[in-house]
């Protein structure tokens, strides 16, 4: 089994842990009510998989899909504030809810940058390398051979 098959499930798990832990510690009165935990997790999963957020391309970098990342945070923010609009009963003021959402965004961004940094270091030291066979004698192929 390839190790790269575990990267996306691990990232999904870390993202859900970040979201759930921040919400549990900062807004326990709303987070632990009824099905709110299920709502937050399902909304994250539906949004990420509908946007095809999780990186599957080998050459993808932190900056590659930044627009998609901001779209993801925006849509998750809409679902986050929508739940407060329906079920909060005024427990937390808007400024506090907005700061909790910004904390979630900060931790998700920190993990994203840490993930890409670690992946770069892993590949720099020989992990996840690819063997390439170059066939032929062309001046363009010689340039490619020097790059490997």
Beta strands, then each sheet from edge to edge (+ up, - down):
end
